[in-house]
Amino acid sequence: MRTTLTIDDDVLERARELAAKMRTPFRAVVNEALRAGLDRVEQSAKRRPYKTRPHKMGLKRGYNLDNIQELLAQIEGEDFR
């Protein structure tokens, strides 16, 4: 299948040099590089997501979560606003 791609100059040069060094068609080098790159991207996507475990940290004495405005005033101070 034919398609048009815009390839950065440095990538194009590396691919051409590799094709010449390996005596392989440029098209084969590009296809193999894309396959390897796509495999790598796919493996990264399959990794397990990062998970954290929650820990109860509690609330310091004298603070109450029932009235958030009062809690903020205690923590930040009345002059904060």
mmCIF file of the N, C-alpha and C atoms, coordinates in Angstrom:
data_MODEL
# 
_entry.id   MODEL 
# 
loop_
_atom_site.group_PDB 
_atom_site.id 
_atom_site.type_symbol 
_atom_site.label_atom_id 
_atom_site.label_alt_id 
_atom_site.label_comp_id 
_atom_site.label_asym_id 
_atom_site.label_entity_id 
_atom_site.label_seq_id 
_atom_site.pdbx_PDB_ins_code 
_atom_site.Cartn_x 
_atom_site.Cartn_y 
_atom_site.Cartn_z 
_atom_site.occupancy 
_atom_site.B_iso_or_equiv 
_atom_site.pdbx_formal_charge 
_atom_site.auth_seq_id 
_atom_site.auth_comp_id 
_atom_site.auth_asym_id 
_atom_site.auth_atom_id 
_atom_site.pdbx_PDB_model_num 
ATOM 1   N N  . MET A 1 1  ? 0.845   -1.171 0.000  1.00 0.00 ? 1  MET A N  1 
ATOM 2   C CA . MET A 1 1  ? 0.000   0.000  0.000  1.00 0.00 ? 1  MET A CA 1 
ATOM 3   C C  . MET A 1 1  ? 0.891   1.234  0.000  1.00 0.00 ? 1  MET A C  1 
ATOM 4   N N  . ARG A 1 2  ? 0.528   2.192  -0.764 1.00 0.00 ? 2  ARG A N  1 
ATOM 5   C CA . ARG A 1 2  ? 1.278   3.441  -0.820 1.00 0.00 ? 2  ARG A CA 1 
ATOM 6   C C  . ARG A 1 2  ? 0.626   4.474  0.082  1.00 0.00 ? 2  ARG A C  1 
ATOM 7   N N  . THR A 1 3  ? 1.475   5.238  0.752  1.00 0.00 ? 3  THR A N  1 
ATOM 8   C CA . THR A 1 3  ? 1.001   6.347  1.570  1.00 0.00 ? 3  THR A CA 1 
ATOM 9   C C  . THR A 1 3  ? 2.110   7.388  1.639  1.00 0.00 ? 3  THR A C  1 
ATOM 10  N N  . THR A 1 4  ? 1.756   8.563  2.041  1.00 0.00 ? 4  THR A N  1 
ATOM 11  C CA . THR A 1 4  ? 2.743   9.634  2.159  1.00 0.00 ? 4  THR A CA 1 
ATOM 12  C C  . THR A 1 4  ? 2.968   9.934  3.633  1.00 0.00 ? 4  THR A C  1 
ATOM 13  N N  . LEU A 1 5  ? 4.237   9.953  4.017  1.00 0.00 ? 5  LEU A N  1 
ATOM 14  C CA . LEU A 1 5  ? 4.615   10.269 5.392  1.00 0.00 ? 5  LEU A CA 1 
ATOM 15  C C  . LEU A 1 5  ? 5.608   11.417 5.382  1.00 0.00 ? 5  LEU A C  1 
ATOM 16  N N  . THR A 1 6  ? 5.567   12.206 6.410  1.00 0.00 ? 6  THR A N  1 
ATOM 17  C CA . THR A 1 6  ? 6.588   13.223 6.603  1.00 0.00 ? 6  THR A CA 1 
ATOM 18  C C  . THR A 1 6  ? 7.557   12.690 7.647  1.00 0.00 ? 6  THR A C  1 
ATOM 19  N N  . ILE A 1 7  ? 8.783   12.471 7.223  1.00 0.00 ? 7  ILE A N  1 
ATOM 20  C CA . ILE A 1 7  ? 9.804   11.900 8.105  1.00 0.00 ? 7  ILE A CA 1 
ATOM 21  C C  . ILE A 1 7  ? 10.855  12.966 8.370  1.00 0.00 ? 7  ILE A C  1 
ATOM 22  N N  . ASP A 1 8  ? 11.235  13.116 9.621  1.00 0.00 ? 8  ASP A N  1 
ATOM 23  C CA . ASP A 1 8  ? 12.274  14.074 9.984  1.00 0.00 ? 8  ASP A CA 1 
ATOM 24  C C  . ASP A 1 8  ? 13.573  13.726 9.262  1.00 0.00 ? 8  ASP A C  1 
ATOM 25  N N  . ASP A 1 9  ? 14.341  14.756 8.942  1.00 0.00 ? 9  ASP A N  1 
ATOM 26  C CA . ASP A 1 9  ? 15.568  14.568 8.167  1.00 0.00 ? 9  ASP A CA 1 
ATOM 27  C C  . ASP A 1 9  ? 16.541  13.608 8.825  1.00 0.00 ? 9  ASP A C  1 
ATOM 28  N N  . ASP A 1 10 ? 16.715  13.719 10.151 1.00 0.00 ? 10 ASP A N  1 
ATOM 29  C CA . ASP A 1 10 ? 17.670  12.847 10.836 1.00 0.00 ? 10 ASP A CA 1 
ATOM 30  C C  . ASP A 1 10 ? 17.233  11.376 10.790 1.00 0.00 ? 10 ASP A C  1 
ATOM 31  N N  . VAL A 1 11 ? 15.930  11.146 10.887 1.00 0.00 ? 11 VAL A N  1 
ATOM 32  C CA . VAL A 1 11 ? 15.404  9.772  10.831 1.00 0.00 ? 11 VAL A CA 1 
ATOM 33  C C  . VAL A 1 11 ? 15.578  9.216  9.423  1.00 0.00 ? 11 VAL A C  1 
ATOM 34  N N  . LEU A 1 12 ? 15.280  10.027 8.431  1.00 0.00 ? 12 LEU A N  1 
ATOM 35  C CA . LEU A 1 12 ? 15.423  9.614  7.042  1.00 0.00 ? 12 LEU A CA 1 
ATOM 36  C C  . LEU A 1 12 ? 16.871  9.244  6.734  1.00 0.00 ? 12 LEU A C  1 
ATOM 37  N N  . GLU A 1 13 ? 17.796  10.066 7.191  1.00 0.00 ? 13 GLU A N  1 
ATOM 38  C CA . GLU A 1 13 ? 19.212  9.803  6.948  1.00 0.00 ? 13 GLU A CA 1 
ATOM 39  C C  . GLU A 1 13 ? 19.657  8.499  7.615  1.00 0.00 ? 13 GLU A C  1 
ATOM 40  N N  . ARG A 1 14 ? 19.228  8.296  8.857  1.00 0.00 ? 14 ARG A N  1 
ATOM 41  C CA . ARG A 1 14 ? 19.589  7.044  9.553  1.00 0.00 ? 14 ARG A CA 1 
ATOM 42  C C  . ARG A 1 14 ? 19.035  5.832  8.827  1.00 0.00 ? 14 ARG A C  1 
ATOM 43  N N  . ALA A 1 15 ? 17.792  5.931  8.364  1.00 0.00 ? 15 ALA A N  1 
ATOM 44  C CA . ALA A 1 15 ? 17.177  4.805  7.656  1.00 0.00 ? 15 ALA A CA 1 
ATOM 45  C C  . ALA A 1 15 ? 17.894  4.528  6.341  1.00 0.00 ? 15 ALA A C  1 
ATOM 46  N N  . ARG A 1 16 ? 18.251  5.569  5.628  1.00 0.00 ? 16 ARG A N  1 
ATOM 47  C CA . ARG A 1 16 ? 18.977  5.381  4.361  1.00 0.00 ? 16 ARG A CA 1 
ATOM 48  C C  . ARG A 1 16 ? 20.350  4.770  4.604  1.00 0.00 ? 16 ARG A C  1 
ATOM 49  N N  . GLU A 1 17 ? 21.051  5.257  5.635  1.00 0.00 ? 17 GLU A N  1 
ATOM 50  C CA . GLU A 1 17 ? 22.371  4.707  5.951  1.00 0.00 ? 17 GLU A CA 1 
ATOM 51  C C  . GLU A 1 17 ? 22.269  3.240  6.340  1.00 0.00 ? 17 GLU A C  1 
ATOM 52  N N  . LEU A 1 18 ? 21.266  2.909  7.135  1.00 0.00 ? 18 LEU A N  1 
ATOM 53  C CA . LEU A 1 18 ? 21.089  1.523  7.561  1.00 0.00 ? 18 LEU A CA 1 
ATOM 54  C C  . LEU A 1 18 ? 20.748  0.630  6.375  1.00 0.00 ? 18 LEU A C  1 
ATOM 55  N N  . ALA A 1 19 ? 19.896  1.112  5.490  1.00 0.00 ? 19 ALA A N  1 
ATOM 56  C CA . ALA A 1 19 ? 19.533  0.336  4.304  1.00 0.00 ? 19 ALA A CA 1 
ATOM 57  C C  . ALA A 1 19 ? 20.766  0.062  3.446  1.00 0.00 ? 19 ALA A C  1 
ATOM 58  N N  . ALA A 1 20 ? 21.619  1.077  3.280  1.00 0.00 ? 20 ALA A N  1 
ATOM 59  C CA . ALA A 1 20 ? 22.833  0.892  2.490  1.00 0.00 ? 20 ALA A CA 1 
ATOM 60  C C  . ALA A 1 20 ? 23.794  -0.074 3.180  1.00 0.00 ? 20 ALA A C  1 
ATOM 61  N N  . LYS A 1 21 ? 23.930  0.079  4.498  1.00 0.00 ? 21 LYS A N  1 
ATOM 62  C CA . LYS A 1 21 ? 24.841  -0.781 5.270  1.00 0.00 ? 21 LYS A CA 1 
ATOM 63  C C  . LYS A 1 21 ? 24.394  -2.238 5.223  1.00 0.00 ? 21 LYS A C  1 
ATOM 64  N N  . MET A 1 22 ? 23.090  -2.458 5.320  1.00 0.00 ? 22 MET A N  1 
ATOM 65  C CA . MET A 1 22 ? 22.542  -3.817 5.326  1.00 0.00 ? 22 MET A CA 1 
ATOM 66  C C  . MET A 1 22 ? 22.279  -4.354 3.918  1.00 0.00 ? 22 MET A C  1 
ATOM 67  N N  . ARG A 1 23 ? 22.436  -3.480 2.934  1.00 0.00 ? 23 ARG A N  1 
ATOM 68  C CA . ARG A 1 23 ? 22.125  -3.843 1.548  1.00 0.00 ? 23 ARG A CA 1 
ATOM 69  C C  . ARG A 1 23 ? 20.696  -4.367 1.444  1.00 0.00 ? 23 ARG A C  1 
ATOM 70  N N  . THR A 1 24 ? 19.820  -3.607 2.065  1.00 0.00 ? 24 THR A N  1 
ATOM 71  C CA . THR A 1 24 ? 18.391  -3.925 2.131  1.00 0.00 ? 24 THR A CA 1 
ATOM 72  C C  . THR A 1 24 ? 17.631  -2.746 1.546  1.00 0.00 ? 24 THR A C  1 
ATOM 73  N N  . PRO A 1 25 ? 16.506  -3.004 0.889  1.00 0.00 ? 25 PRO A N  1 
ATOM 74  C CA . PRO A 1 25 ? 15.720  -1.886 0.378  1.00 0.00 ? 25 PRO A CA 1 
ATOM 75  C C  . PRO A 1 25 ? 15.277  -0.935 1.503  1.00 0.00 ? 25 PRO A C  1 
ATOM 76  N N  . PHE A 1 26 ? 15.281  0.330  1.193  1.00 0.00 ? 26 PHE A N  1 
ATOM 77  C CA . PHE A 1 26 ? 14.865  1.361  2.139  1.00 0.00 ? 26 PHE A CA 1 
ATOM 78  C C  . PHE A 1 26 ? 13.487  1.039  2.712  1.00 0.00 ? 26 PHE A C  1 
ATOM 79  N N  . ARG A 1 27 ? 12.574  0.616  1.856  1.00 0.00 ? 27 ARG A N  1 
ATOM 80  C CA . ARG A 1 27 ? 11.208  0.281  2.268  1.00 0.00 ? 27 ARG A CA 1 
ATOM 81  C C  . ARG A 1 27 ? 11.208  -0.799 3.351  1.00 0.00 ? 27 ARG A C  1 
ATOM 82  N N  . ALA A 1 28 ? 12.061  -1.803 3.217  1.00 0.00 ? 28 ALA A N  1 
ATOM 83  C CA . ALA A 1 28 ? 12.127  -2.892 4.200  1.00 0.00 ? 28 ALA A CA 1 
ATOM 84  C C  . ALA A 1 28 ? 12.627  -2.369 5.546  1.00 0.00 ? 28 ALA A C  1 
ATOM 85  N N  . VAL A 1 29 ? 13.614  -1.488 5.518  1.00 0.00 ? 29 VAL A N  1 
ATOM 86  C CA . VAL A 1 29 ? 14.150  -0.917 6.765  1.00 0.00 ? 29 VAL A CA 1 
ATOM 87  C C  . VAL A 1 29 ? 13.073  -0.103 7.472  1.00 0.00 ? 29 VAL A C  1 
ATOM 88  N N  . VAL A 1 30 ? 12.360  0.728  6.722  1.00 0.00 ? 30 VAL A N  1 
ATOM 89  C CA . VAL A 1 30 ? 11.308  1.555  7.312  1.00 0.00 ? 30 VAL A CA 1 
ATOM 90  C C  . VAL A 1 30 ? 10.200  0.685  7.883  1.00 0.00 ? 30 VAL A C  1 
ATOM 91  N N  . ASN A 1 31 ? 9.769   -0.334 7.151  1.00 0.00 ? 31 ASN A N  1 
ATOM 92  C CA . ASN A 1 31 ? 8.714   -1.222 7.653  1.00 0.00 ? 31 ASN A CA 1 
ATOM 93  C C  . ASN A 1 31 ? 9.140   -1.956 8.918  1.00 0.00 ? 31 ASN A C  1 
ATOM 94  N N  . GLU A 1 32 ? 10.385  -2.434 8.945  1.00 0.00 ? 32 GLU A N  1 
ATOM 95  C CA . GLU A 1 32 ? 10.866  -3.150 10.136 1.00 0.00 ? 32 GLU A CA 1 
ATOM 96  C C  . GLU A 1 32 ? 10.962  -2.210 11.332 1.00 0.00 ? 32 GLU A C  1 
ATOM 97  N N  . ALA A 1 33 ? 11.423  -0.993 11.100 1.00 0.00 ? 33 ALA A N  1 
ATOM 98  C CA . ALA A 1 33 ? 11.520  -0.009 12.184 1.00 0.00 ? 33 ALA A CA 1 
ATOM 99  C C  . ALA A 1 33 ? 10.135  0.336  12.716 1.00 0.00 ? 33 ALA A C  1 
ATOM 100 N N  . LEU A 1 34 ? 9.162   0.486  11.837 1.00 0.00 ? 34 LEU A N  1 
ATOM 101 C CA . LEU A 1 34 ? 7.798   0.771  12.281 1.00 0.00 ? 34 LEU A CA 1 
ATOM 102 C C  . LEU A 1 34 ? 7.218   -0.390 13.086 1.00 0.00 ? 34 LEU A C  1 
ATOM 103 N N  . ARG A 1 35 ? 7.465   -1.616 12.626 1.00 0.00 ? 35 ARG A N  1 
ATOM 104 C CA . ARG A 1 35 ? 6.969   -2.782 13.379 1.00 0.00 ? 35 ARG A CA 1 
ATOM 105 C C  . ARG A 1 35 ? 7.558   -2.811 14.794 1.00 0.00 ? 35 ARG A C  1 
ATOM 106 N N  . ALA A 1 36 ? 8.870   -2.611 14.875 1.00 0.00 ? 36 ALA A N  1 
ATOM 107 C CA . ALA A 1 36 ? 9.539   -2.631 16.181 1.00 0.00 ? 36 ALA A CA 1 
ATOM 108 C C  . ALA A 1 36 ? 9.014   -1.509 17.064 1.00 0.00 ? 36 ALA A C  1 
ATOM 109 N N  . GLY A 1 37 ? 8.840   -0.338 16.496 1.00 0.00 ? 37 GLY A N  1 
ATOM 110 C CA . GLY A 1 37 ? 8.334   0.795  17.264 1.00 0.00 ? 37 GLY A CA 1 
ATOM 111 C C  . GLY A 1 37 ? 6.902   0.581  17.724 1.00 0.00 ? 37 GLY A C  1 
ATOM 112 N N  . LEU A 1 38 ? 6.072   0.045  16.857 1.00 0.00 ? 38 LEU A N  1 
ATOM 113 C CA . LEU A 1 38 ? 4.678   -0.209 17.228 1.00 0.00 ? 38 LEU A CA 1 
ATOM 114 C C  . LEU A 1 38 ? 4.583   -1.275 18.315 1.00 0.00 ? 38 LEU A C  1 
ATOM 115 N N  . ASP A 1 39 ? 5.428   -2.305 18.230 1.00 0.00 ? 39 ASP A N  1 
ATOM 116 C CA . ASP A 1 39 ? 5.445   -3.329 19.278 1.00 0.00 ? 39 ASP A CA 1 
ATOM 117 C C  . ASP A 1 39 ? 5.815   -2.711 20.620 1.00 0.00 ? 39 ASP A C  1 
ATOM 118 N N  . ARG A 1 40 ? 6.795   -1.835 20.607 1.00 0.00 ? 40 ARG A N  1 
ATOM 119 C CA . ARG A 1 40 ? 7.232   -1.180 21.845 1.00 0.00 ? 40 ARG A CA 1 
ATOM 120 C C  . ARG A 1 40 ? 6.131   -0.294 22.427 1.00 0.00 ? 40 ARG A C  1 
ATOM 121 N N  . VAL A 1 41 ? 5.453   0.442  21.579 1.00 0.00 ? 41 VAL A N  1 
ATOM 122 C CA . VAL A 1 41 ? 4.358   1.305  22.041 1.00 0.00 ? 41 VAL A CA 1 
ATOM 123 C C  . VAL A 1 41 ? 3.232   0.455  22.609 1.00 0.00 ? 41 VAL A C  1 
ATOM 124 N N  . GLU A 1 42 ? 2.931   -0.646 21.952 1.00 0.00 ? 42 GLU A N  1 
ATOM 125 C CA . GLU A 1 42 ? 1.857   -1.522 22.424 1.00 0.00 ? 42 GLU A CA 1 
ATOM 126 C C  . GLU A 1 42 ? 2.202   -2.152 23.765 1.00 0.00 ? 42 GLU A C  1 
ATOM 127 N N  . GLN A 1 43 ? 3.447   -2.553 23.960 1.00 0.00 ? 43 GLN A N  1 
ATOM 128 C CA . GLN A 1 43 ? 3.860   -3.140 25.234 1.00 0.00 ? 43 GLN A CA 1 
ATOM 129 C C  . GLN A 1 43 ? 3.751   -2.124 26.354 1.00 0.00 ? 43 GLN A C  1 
ATOM 130 N N  . SER A 1 44 ? 4.110   -0.893 26.082 1.00 0.00 ? 44 SER A N  1 
ATOM 131 C CA . SER A 1 44 ? 4.003   0.154  27.099 1.00 0.00 ? 44 SER A CA 1 
ATOM 132 C C  . SER A 1 44 ? 2.560   0.359  27.510 1.00 0.00 ? 44 SER A C  1 
ATOM 133 N N  . ALA A 1 45 ? 1.648   0.262  26.552 1.00 0.00 ? 45 ALA A N  1 
ATOM 134 C CA . ALA A 1 45 ? 0.229   0.456  26.842 1.00 0.00 ? 45 ALA A CA 1 
ATOM 135 C C  . ALA A 1 45 ? -0.340  -0.692 27.669 1.00 0.00 ? 45 ALA A C  1 
ATOM 136 N N  . LYS A 1 46 ? 0.264   -1.874 27.582 1.00 0.00 ? 46 LYS A N  1 
ATOM 137 C CA . LYS A 1 46 ? -0.243  -3.048 28.297 1.00 0.00 ? 46 LYS A CA 1 
ATOM 138 C C  . LYS A 1 46 ? 0.238   -3.112 29.746 1.00 0.00 ? 46 LYS A C  1 
ATOM 139 N N  . ARG A 1 47 ? 1.184   -2.257 30.113 1.00 0.00 ? 47 ARG A N  1 
ATOM 140 C CA . ARG A 1 47 ? 1.700   -2.294 31.487 1.00 0.00 ? 47 ARG A CA 1 
ATOM 141 C C  . ARG A 1 47 ? 0.584   -2.029 32.492 1.00 0.00 ? 47 ARG A C  1 
ATOM 142 N N  . ARG A 1 48 ? 0.751   -2.612 33.647 1.00 0.00 ? 48 ARG A N  1 
ATOM 143 C CA . ARG A 1 48 ? -0.235  -2.390 34.698 1.00 0.00 ? 48 ARG A CA 1 
ATOM 144 C C  . ARG A 1 48 ? -0.223  -0.938 35.138 1.00 0.00 ? 48 ARG A C  1 
ATOM 145 N N  . PRO A 1 49 ? -1.389  -0.400 35.407 1.00 0.00 ? 49 PRO A N  1 
ATOM 146 C CA . PRO A 1 49 ? -1.432  0.985  35.880 1.00 0.00 ? 49 PRO A CA 1 
ATOM 147 C C  . PRO A 1 49 ? -0.816  1.099  37.277 1.00 0.00 ? 49 PRO A C  1 
ATOM 148 N N  . TYR A 1 50 ? -0.281  2.248  37.565 1.00 0.00 ? 50 TYR A N  1 
ATOM 149 C CA . TYR A 1 50 ? 0.311   2.511  38.871 1.00 0.00 ? 50 TYR A CA 1 
ATOM 150 C C  . TYR A 1 50 ? -0.806  2.581  39.903 1.00 0.00 ? 50 TYR A C  1 
ATOM 151 N N  . LYS A 1 51 ? -0.647  1.861  40.991 1.00 0.00 ? 51 LYS A N  1 
ATOM 152 C CA . LYS A 1 51 ? -1.666  1.848  42.031 1.00 0.00 ? 51 LYS A CA 1 
ATOM 153 C C  . LYS A 1 51 ? -1.047  2.300  43.345 1.00 0.00 ? 51 LYS A C  1 
ATOM 154 N N  . THR A 1 52 ? -1.818  3.020  44.105 1.00 0.00 ? 52 THR A N  1 
ATOM 155 C CA . THR A 1 52 ? -1.401  3.418  45.451 1.00 0.00 ? 52 THR A CA 1 
ATOM 156 C C  . THR A 1 52 ? -2.355  2.814  46.452 1.00 0.00 ? 52 THR A C  1 
ATOM 157 N N  . ARG A 1 53 ? -1.856  2.610  47.644 1.00 0.00 ? 53 ARG A N  1 
ATOM 158 C CA . ARG A 1 53 ? -2.706  2.088  48.706 1.00 0.00 ? 53 ARG A CA 1 
ATOM 159 C C  . ARG A 1 53 ? -3.052  3.231  49.641 1.00 0.00 ? 53 ARG A C  1 
ATOM 160 N N  . PRO A 1 54 ? -4.326  3.411  49.928 1.00 0.00 ? 54 PRO A N  1 
ATOM 161 C CA . PRO A 1 54 ? -4.706  4.492  50.836 1.00 0.00 ? 54 PRO A CA 1 
ATOM 162 C C  . PRO A 1 54 ? -4.309  4.165  52.277 1.00 0.00 ? 54 PRO A C  1 
ATOM 163 N N  . HIS A 1 55 ? -3.981  5.180  53.007 1.00 0.00 ? 55 HIS A N  1 
ATOM 164 C CA . HIS A 1 55 ? -3.644  5.045  54.415 1.00 0.00 ? 55 HIS A CA 1 
ATOM 165 C C  . HIS A 1 55 ? -4.482  6.038  55.198 1.00 0.00 ? 55 HIS A C  1 
ATOM 166 N N  . LYS A 1 56 ? -5.007  5.583  56.320 1.00 0.00 ? 56 LYS A N  1 
ATOM 167 C CA . LYS A 1 56 ? -5.740  6.494  57.186 1.00 0.00 ? 56 LYS A CA 1 
ATOM 168 C C  . LYS A 1 56 ? -4.743  7.392  57.874 1.00 0.00 ? 56 LYS A C  1 
ATOM 169 N N  . MET A 1 57 ? -4.898  8.670  57.670 1.00 0.00 ? 57 MET A N  1 
ATOM 170 C CA . MET A 1 57 ? -3.973  9.606  58.290 1.00 0.00 ? 57 MET A CA 1 
ATOM 171 C C  . MET A 1 57 ? -4.618  10.321 59.466 1.00 0.00 ? 57 MET A C  1 
ATOM 172 N N  . GLY A 1 58 ? -5.921  10.249 59.542 1.00 0.00 ? 58 GLY A N  1 
ATOM 173 C CA . GLY A 1 58 ? -6.605  10.871 60.662 1.00 0.00 ? 58 GLY A CA 1 
ATOM 174 C C  . GLY A 1 58 ? -6.559  12.380 60.603 1.00 0.00 ? 58 GLY A C  1 
ATOM 175 N N  . LEU A 1 59 ? -7.160  12.996 61.589 1.00 0.00 ? 59 LEU A N  1 
ATOM 176 C CA . LEU A 1 59 ? -7.221  14.442 61.683 1.00 0.00 ? 59 LEU A CA 1 
ATOM 177 C C  . LEU A 1 59 ? -6.710  14.829 63.059 1.00 0.00 ? 59 LEU A C  1 
ATOM 178 N N  . LYS A 1 60 ? -5.923  15.886 63.103 1.00 0.00 ? 60 LYS A N  1 
ATOM 179 C CA . LYS A 1 60 ? -5.360  16.325 64.383 1.00 0.00 ? 60 LYS A CA 1 
ATOM 180 C C  . LYS A 1 60 ? -6.473  16.664 65.366 1.00 0.00 ? 60 LYS A C  1 
ATOM 181 N N  . ARG A 1 61 ? -6.162  16.523 66.637 1.00 0.00 ? 61 ARG A N  1 
ATOM 182 C CA . ARG A 1 61 ? -7.126  16.859 67.686 1.00 0.00 ? 61 ARG A CA 1 
ATOM 183 C C  . ARG A 1 61 ? -7.555  18.309 67.576 1.00 0.00 ? 61 ARG A C  1 
ATOM 184 N N  . GLY A 1 62 ? -8.816  18.530 67.855 1.00 0.00 ? 62 GLY A N  1 
ATOM 185 C CA . GLY A 1 62 ? -9.345  19.886 67.838 1.00 0.00 ? 62 GLY A CA 1 
ATOM 186 C C  . GLY A 1 62 ? -9.914  20.296 66.492 1.00 0.00 ? 62 GLY A C  1 
ATOM 187 N N  . TYR A 1 63 ? -9.707  19.479 65.459 1.00 0.00 ? 63 TYR A N  1 
ATOM 188 C CA . TYR A 1 63 ? -10.257 19.767 64.148 1.00 0.00 ? 63 TYR A CA 1 
ATOM 189 C C  . TYR A 1 63 ? -11.443 18.844 63.886 1.00 0.00 ? 63 TYR A C  1 
ATOM 190 N N  . ASN A 1 64 ? -12.449 19.372 63.168 1.00 0.00 ? 64 ASN A N  1 
ATOM 191 C CA . ASN A 1 64 ? -13.665 18.614 62.915 1.00 0.00 ? 64 ASN A CA 1 
ATOM 192 C C  . ASN A 1 64 ? -14.043 18.771 61.443 1.00 0.00 ? 64 ASN A C  1 
ATOM 193 N N  . LEU A 1 65 ? -14.308 17.663 60.776 1.00 0.00 ? 65 LEU A N  1 
ATOM 194 C CA . LEU A 1 65 ? -14.677 17.694 59.361 1.00 0.00 ? 65 LEU A CA 1 
ATOM 195 C C  . LEU A 1 65 ? -16.144 18.042 59.122 1.00 0.00 ? 65 LEU A C  1 
ATOM 196 N N  . ASP A 1 66 ? -16.938 18.132 60.179 1.00 0.00 ? 66 ASP A N  1 
ATOM 197 C CA . ASP A 1 66 ? -18.361 18.391 60.002 1.00 0.00 ? 66 ASP A CA 1 
ATOM 198 C C  . ASP A 1 66 ? -18.637 19.804 59.487 1.00 0.00 ? 66 ASP A C  1 
ATOM 199 N N  . ASN A 1 67 ? -17.810 20.759 59.826 1.00 0.00 ? 67 ASN A N  1 
ATOM 200 C CA . ASN A 1 67 ? -18.006 22.131 59.384 1.00 0.00 ? 67 ASN A CA 1 
ATOM 201 C C  . ASN A 1 67 ? -16.728 22.564 58.658 1.00 0.00 ? 67 ASN A C  1 
ATOM 202 N N  . ILE A 1 68 ? -16.747 22.477 57.330 1.00 0.00 ? 68 ILE A N  1 
ATOM 203 C CA . ILE A 1 68 ? -15.543 22.734 56.551 1.00 0.00 ? 68 ILE A CA 1 
ATOM 204 C C  . ILE A 1 68 ? -15.080 24.179 56.664 1.00 0.00 ? 68 ILE A C  1 
ATOM 205 N N  . GLN A 1 69 ? -16.015 25.122 56.766 1.00 0.00 ? 69 GLN A N  1 
ATOM 206 C CA . GLN A 1 69 ? -15.635 26.530 56.908 1.00 0.00 ? 69 GLN A CA 1 
ATOM 207 C C  . GLN A 1 69 ? -14.863 26.767 58.205 1.00 0.00 ? 69 GLN A C  1 
ATOM 208 N N  . GLU A 1 70 ? -15.342 26.161 59.254 1.00 0.00 ? 70 GLU A N  1 
ATOM 209 C CA . GLU A 1 70 ? -14.661 26.298 60.546 1.00 0.00 ? 70 GLU A CA 1 
ATOM 210 C C  . GLU A 1 70 ? -13.282 25.644 60.489 1.00 0.00 ? 70 GLU A C  1 
ATOM 211 N N  . LEU A 1 71 ? -13.211 24.489 59.848 1.00 0.00 ? 71 LEU A N  1 
ATOM 212 C CA . LEU A 1 71 ? -11.940 23.791 59.713 1.00 0.00 ? 71 LEU A CA 1 
ATOM 213 C C  . LEU A 1 71 ? -10.937 24.643 58.937 1.00 0.00 ? 71 LEU A C  1 
ATOM 214 N N  . LEU A 1 72 ? -11.365 25.223 57.826 1.00 0.00 ? 72 LEU A N  1 
ATOM 215 C CA . LEU A 1 72 ? -10.480 26.085 57.042 1.00 0.00 ? 72 LEU A CA 1 
ATOM 216 C C  . LEU A 1 72 ? -10.033 27.300 57.847 1.00 0.00 ? 72 LEU A C  1 
ATOM 217 N N  . ALA A 1 73 ? -10.949 27.874 58.610 1.00 0.00 ? 73 ALA A N  1 
ATOM 218 C CA . ALA A 1 73 ? -10.599 29.022 59.440 1.00 0.00 ? 73 ALA A CA 1 
ATOM 219 C C  . ALA A 1 73 ? -9.559  28.627 60.482 1.00 0.00 ? 73 ALA A C  1 
ATOM 220 N N  . GLN A 1 74 ? -9.693  27.445 61.063 1.00 0.00 ? 74 GLN A N  1 
ATOM 221 C CA . GLN A 1 74 ? -8.729  26.984 62.055 1.00 0.00 ? 74 GLN A CA 1 
ATOM 222 C C  . GLN A 1 74 ? -7.356  26.742 61.428 1.00 0.00 ? 74 GLN A C  1 
ATOM 223 N N  . ILE A 1 75 ? -7.362  26.150 60.249 1.00 0.00 ? 75 ILE A N  1 
ATOM 224 C CA . ILE A 1 75 ? -6.098  25.798 59.606 1.00 0.00 ? 75 ILE A CA 1 
ATOM 225 C C  . ILE A 1 75 ? -5.406  27.034 59.029 1.00 0.00 ? 75 ILE A C  1 
ATOM 226 N N  . GLU A 1 76 ? -6.171  27.857 58.315 1.00 0.00 ? 76 GLU A N  1 
ATOM 227 C CA . GLU A 1 76 ? -5.587  29.000 57.618 1.00 0.00 ? 76 GLU A CA 1 
ATOM 228 C C  . GLU A 1 76 ? -5.505  30.241 58.492 1.00 0.00 ? 76 GLU A C  1 
ATOM 229 N N  . GLY A 1 77 ? -6.354  30.310 59.496 1.00 0.00 ? 77 GLY A N  1 
ATOM 230 C CA . GLY A 1 77 ? -6.403  31.491 60.336 1.00 0.00 ? 77 GLY A CA 1 
ATOM 231 C C  . GLY A 1 77 ? -7.473  32.442 59.818 1.00 0.00 ? 77 GLY A C  1 
ATOM 232 N N  . GLU A 1 78 ? -8.058  33.187 60.670 1.00 0.00 ? 78 GLU A N  1 
ATOM 233 C CA . GLU A 1 78 ? -9.166  34.079 60.311 1.00 0.00 ? 78 GLU A CA 1 
ATOM 234 C C  . GLU A 1 78 ? -8.726  35.187 59.350 1.00 0.00 ? 78 GLU A C  1 
ATOM 235 N N  . ASP A 1 79 ? -7.485  35.629 59.434 1.00 0.00 ? 79 ASP A N  1 
ATOM 236 C CA . ASP A 1 79 ? -6.997  36.725 58.608 1.00 0.00 ? 79 ASP A CA 1 
ATOM 237 C C  . ASP A 1 79 ? -6.629  36.303 57.202 1.00 0.00 ? 79 ASP A C  1 
ATOM 238 N N  . PHE A 1 80 ? -6.694  35.014 56.898 1.00 0.00 ? 80 PHE A N  1 
ATOM 239 C CA . PHE A 1 80 ? -6.276  34.491 55.604 1.00 0.00 ? 80 PHE A CA 1 
ATOM 240 C C  . PHE A 1 80 ? -7.125  35.006 54.463 1.00 0.00 ? 80 PHE A C  1 
ATOM 241 N N  . ARG A 1 81 ? -8.417  35.159 54.701 1.00 0.00 ? 81 ARG A N  1 
ATOM 242 C CA . ARG A 1 81 ? -9.343  35.568 53.634 1.00 0.00 ? 81 ARG A CA 1 
ATOM 243 C C  . ARG A 1 81 ? -9.052  36.961 53.295 1.00 0.00 ? 81 ARG A C  1 
# 
